[in-house]
């Protein structure tokens, strides 16, 4: 496949998502498309220079808590 270069262009756009616990998340949304199958891989990542990485880390910890 690599030699055929059957690779779709990467689409990327900034997104601002509000989370009720940590507030605004300044993210980059990347979409990779497989032309052969029509499948899409959507990746949200923190934007460079934002505090989203810290907020996502906090959500990771909070998401593992159990309440009795």
LUMFILO-581282 format. One record per atom (N, C-alpha, C, O): atom name; residue in one letter; x negated, z, y. Coordinates in steps of 0.02 Angstrom, whole numbers, plus 50000, padded with zeros to 5 digits. Layout:
% residues N
{node "CA" "A" {X Z Y}} ...
This chain:
% residues 68
{node "N" "X" {49959 50000 49940}} {node "CA" "X" {50000 50000 50000}} {node "C" "X" {49957 50000 50063}} {node "O" "X" {49974 49968 50113}} {node "N" "X" {49901 50036 50060}} {node "CA" "X" {49859 50041 50119}} {node "C" "X" {49833 49972 50139}} {node "O" "X" {49833 49955 50198}} {node "N" "X" {49811 49933 50090}} {node "CA" "X" {49785 49867 50105}} {node "C" "X" {49839 49821 50134}} {node "O" "X" {49824 49777 50175}} {node "N" "X" {49902 49831 50113}} {node "CA" "X" {49957 49791 50139}} {node "C" "X" {49976 49812 50210}} {node "O" "X" {50009 49774 50246}} {node "N" "X" {49955 49871 50231}} {node "CA" "X" {49969 49899 50296}} {node "C" "X" {50045 49901 50310}} {node "O" "X" {50067 49885 50365}} {node "N" "X" {50082 49919 50259}} {node "CA" "X" {50155 49925 50266}} {node "C" "X" {50172 49994 50293}} {node "O" "X" {50205 50035 50260}} {node "N" "X" {50149 50006 50353}} {node "CA" "X" {50158 50072 50385}} {node "C" "X" {50197 50062 50450}} {node "O" "X" {50179 50021 50492}} {node "N" "X" {50250 50101 50457}} {node "CA" "X" {50290 50098 50518}} {node "C" "X" {50256 50138 50573}} {node "O" "X" {50221 50187 50559}} {node "N" "X" {50268 50119 50633}} {node "CA" "X" {50241 50156 50690}} {node "C" "X" {50271 50226 50693}} {node "O" "X" {50329 50237 50676}} {node "N" "X" {50230 50272 50716}} {node "CA" "X" {50252 50341 50725}} {node "C" "X" {50292 50345 50790}} {node "O" "X" {50270 50320 50842}} {node "N" "X" {50348 50378 50786}} {node "CA" "X" {50388 50390 50846}} {node "C" "X" {50380 50464 50863}} {node "O" "X" {50386 50507 50820}} {node "N" "X" {50365 50479 50926}} {node "CA" "X" {50353 50547 50946}} {node "C" "X" {50384 50560 51015}} {node "O" "X" {50379 50519 51060}} {node "N" "X" {50417 50618 51021}} {node "CA" "X" {50449 50635 51084}} {node "C" "X" {50450 50710 51093}} {node "O" "X" {50457 50746 51044}} {node "N" "X" {50444 50735 51154}} {node "CA" "X" {50449 50807 51166}} {node "C" "X" {50521 50831 51160}} {node "O" "X" {50568 50795 51177}} {node "N" "X" {50530 50891 51134}} {node "CA" "X" {50596 50921 51128}} {node "C" "X" {50593 50994 51153}} {node "O" "X" {50544 51029 51139}} {node "N" "X" {50643 51015 51187}} {node "CA" "X" {50649 51085 51208}} {node "C" "X" {50710 51113 51172}} {node "O" "X" {50767 51092 51185}} {node "N" "X" {50698 51160 51127}} {node "CA" "X" {50751 51189 51086}} {node "C" "X" {50758 51262 51103}} {node "O" "X" {50708 51299 51105}} {node "N" "X" {50819 51285 51116}} {node "CA" "X" {50830 51355 51132}} {node "C" "X" {50848 51393 51068}} {node "O" "X" {50895 51375 51033}} {node "N" "X" {50810 51446 51055}} {node "CA" "X" {50824 51490 50998}} {node "C" "X" {50850 51556 51025}} {node "O" "X" {50822 51582 51074}} {node "N" "X" {50903 51585 50996}} {node "CA" "X" {50934 51645 51023}} {node "C" "X" {50889 51707 51022}} {node "O" "X" {50901 51754 51060}} {node "N" "X" {50838 51708 50981}} {node "CA" "X" {50794 51767 50977}} {node "C" "X" {50731 51759 51019}} {node "O" "X" {50714 51804 51057}} {node "N" "X" {50697 51702 51013}} {node "CA" "X" {50632 51693 51047}} {node "C" "X" {50636 51652 51111}} {node "O" "X" {50587 51644 51146}} {node "N" "X" {50695 51624 51125}} {node "CA" "X" {50702 51584 51187}} {node "C" "X" {50684 51511 51176}} {node "O" "X" {50692 51485 51121}} {node "N" "X" {50659 51480 51228}} {node "CA" "X" {50644 51408 51226}} {node "C" "X" {50581 51393 51185}} {node "O" "X" {50530 51427 51192}} {node "N" "X" {50587 51342 51142}} {node "CA" "X" {50531 51318 51103}} {node "C" "X" {50513 51248 51128}} {node "O" "X" {50553 51202 51123}} {node "N" "X" {50453 51241 51155}} {node "CA" "X" {50429 51178 51181}} {node "C" "X" {50393 51142 51123}} {node "O" "X" {50337 51159 51106}} {node "N" "X" {50427 51093 51093}} {node "CA" "X" {50403 51062 51031}} {node "C" "X" {50392 50987 51040}} {node "O" "X" {50418 50956 51085}} {node "N" "X" {50351 50960 50995}} {node "CA" "X" {50342 50888 50989}} {node "C" "X" {50377 50868 50925}} {node "O" "X" {50366 50898 50872}} {node "N" "X" {50419 50817 50929}} {node "CA" "X" {50456 50793 50870}} {node "C" "X" {50427 50726 50850}} {node "O" "X" {50430 50677 50887}} {node "N" "X" {50398 50724 50790}} {node "CA" "X" {50369 50663 50763}} {node "C" "X" {50413 50637 50706}} {node "O" "X" {50435 50676 50664}} {node "N" "X" {50425 50573 50706}} {node "CA" "X" {50466 50541 50653}} {node "C" "X" {50424 50486 50621}} {node "O" "X" {50400 50441 50655}} {node "N" "X" {50416 50491 50555}} {node "CA" "X" {50380 50440 50517}} {node "C" "X" {50432 50406 50473}} {node "O" "X" {50470 50440 50437}} {node "N" "X" {50435 50341 50476}} {node "CA" "X" {50485 50302 50439}} {node "C" "X" {50453 50263 50382}} {node "O" "X" {50401 50231 50391}} {node "N" "X" {50485 50265 50324}} {node "CA" "X" {50464 50224 50268}} {node "C" "X" {50509 50162 50267}} {node "O" "X" {50567 50167 50248}} {node "N" "X" {50482 50104 50286}} {node "CA" "X" {50524 50044 50286}} {node "C" "X" {50550 50026 50217}} {node "O" "X" {50605 49998 50211}} {node "N" "X" {50513 50041 50165}} {node "CA" "X" {50533 50022 50098}} {node "C" "X" {50595 50060 50074}} {node "O" "X" {50637 50032 50040}} {node "N" "X" {50600 50123 50093}} {node "CA" "X" {50656 50164 50069}} {node "C" "X" {50706 50183 50123}} {node "O" "X" {50763 50202 50109}} {node "N" "X" {50685 50177 50186}} {node "CA" "X" {50728 50199 50241}} {node "C" "X" {50725 50274 50253}} {node "O" "X" {50759 50300 50297}} {node "N" "X" {50684 50309 50214}} {node "CA" "X" {50677 50381 50223}} {node "C" "X" {50639 50397 50286}} {node "O" "X" {50595 50359 50308}} {node "N" "X" {50656 50453 50316}} {node "CA" "X" {50621 50477 50376}} {node "C" "X" {50594 50546 50363}} {node "O" "X" {50627 50588 50333}} {node "N" "X" {50534 50558 50387}} {node "CA" "X" {50504 50624 50386}} {node "C" "X" {50502 50647 50459}} {node "O" "X" {50471 50616 50501}} {node "N" "X" {50536 50703 50473}} {node "CA" "X" {50540 50729 50541}} {node "C" "X" {50500 50793 50544}} {node "O" "X" {50511 50840 50505}} {node "N" "X" {50453 50796 50589}} {node "CA" "X" {50407 50852 50596}} {node "C" "X" {50413 50881 50666}} {node "O" "X" {50406 50845 50716}} {node "N" "X" {50427 50945 50670}} {node "CA" "X" {50426 50980 50734}} {node "C" "X" {50363 51022 50737}} {node "O" "X" {50349 51060 50691}} {node "N" "X" {50325 51015 50791}} {node "CA" "X" {50264 51054 50800}} {node "C" "X" {50259 51077 50872}} {node "O" "X" {50289 51048 50917}} {node "N" "X" {50222 51130 50882}} {node "CA" "X" {50216 51156 50950}} {node "C" "X" {50177 51107 50993}} {node "O" "X" {50130 51075 50971}} {node "N" "X" {50199 51102 51055}} {node "CA" "X" {50163 51058 51102}} {node "C" "X" {50101 51093 51127}} {node "O" "X" {50100 51154 51136}} {node "N" "X" {50049 51054 51137}} {node "CA" "X" {49985 51081 51161}} {node "C" "X" {49996 51116 51228}} {node "O" "X" {50028 51089 51273}} {node "N" "X" {49970 51177 51233}} {node "CA" "X" {49975 51215 51295}} {node "C" "X" {50038 51257 51301}} {node "O" "X" {50045 51295 51348}} {node "N" "X" {50084 51251 51253}} {node "CA" "X" {50145 51291 51256}} {node "C" "X" {50136 51355 51215}} {node "O" "X" {50087 51363 51178}} {node "N" "X" {50183 51401 51223}} {node "CA" "X" {50181 51463 51184}} {node "C" "X" {50223 51458 51120}} {node "O" "X" {50237 51508 51088}} {node "N" "X" {50244 51397 51103}} {node "CA" "X" {50287 51388 51044}} {node "C" "X" {50254 51410 50979}} {node "O" "X" {50289 51434 50934}} {node "N" "X" {50189 51402 50974}} {node "CA" "X" {50155 51422 50912}} {node "C" "X" {50163 51497 50900}} {node "O" "X" {50173 51518 50843}} {node "N" "X" {50159 51537 50952}} {node "CA" "X" {50168 51610 50946}} {node "C" "X" {50240 51626 50928}} {node "O" "X" {50253 51670 50886}} {node "N" "X" {50286 51592 50959}} {node "CA" "X" {50358 51605 50946}} {node "C" "X" {50376 51584 50874}} {node "O" "X" {50416 51618 50842}} {node "N" "X" {50348 51529 50851}} {node "CA" "X" {50362 51507 50782}} {node "C" "X" {50332 51557 50732}} {node "O" "X" {50361 51570 50680}} {node "N" "X" {50273 51584 50749}} {node "CA" "X" {50243 51636 50706}} {node "C" "X" {50287 51698 50703}} {node "O" "X" {50295 51727 50649}} {node "N" "X" {50315 51718 50759}} {node "CA" "X" {50360 51776 50761}} {node "C" "X" {50422 51762 50719}} {node "O" "X" {50444 51806 50681}} {node "N" "X" {50450 51703 50724}} {node "CA" "X" {50509 51685 50684}} {node "C" "X" {50492 51686 50609}} {node "O" "X" {50535 51703 50568}} {node "N" "X" {50432 51667 50592}} {node "CA" "X" {50411 51668 50522}} {node "C" "X" {50411 51739 50495}} {node "O" "X" {50432 51751 50439}} {node "N" "X" {50388 51786 50536}} {node "CA" "X" {50388 51857 50515}} {node "C" "X" {50459 51884 50512}} {node "O" "X" {50478 51916 50464}} {node "N" "X" {50498 51870 50564}} {node "CA" "X" {50566 51894 50566}} {node "C" "X" {50608 51867 50508}} {node "O" "X" {50651 51901 50482}} {node "N" "X" {50595 51806 50488}} {node "CA" "X" {50632 51775 50434}} {node "C" "X" {50619 51805 50366}} {node "O" "X" {50657 51793 50319}} {node "N" "X" {50565 51844 50360}} {node "CA" "X" {50549 51874 50296}} {node "C" "X" {50572 51946 50290}} {node "O" "X" {50563 51977 50238}} {node "N" "X" {50602 51972 50343}} {node "CA" "X" {50626 52042 50342}} {node "C" "X" {50689 52047 50301}} {node "O" "X" {50730 52001 50300}} {node "N" "X" {50696 52103 50267}} {node "CA" "X" {50758 52118 50230}} {node "C" "X" {50789 52179 50261}} {node "O" "X" {50755 52225 50284}} {node "N" "X" {50854 52180 50262}} {node "CA" "X" {50891 52236 50292}} {node "C" "X" {50934 52267 50238}} {node "O" "X" {50972 52233 50203}} {node "N" "X" {50928 52333 50231}} {node "CA" "X" {50968 52369 50181}} {node "C" "X" {51028 52402 50211}} {node "O" "X" {51067 52434 50175}} 
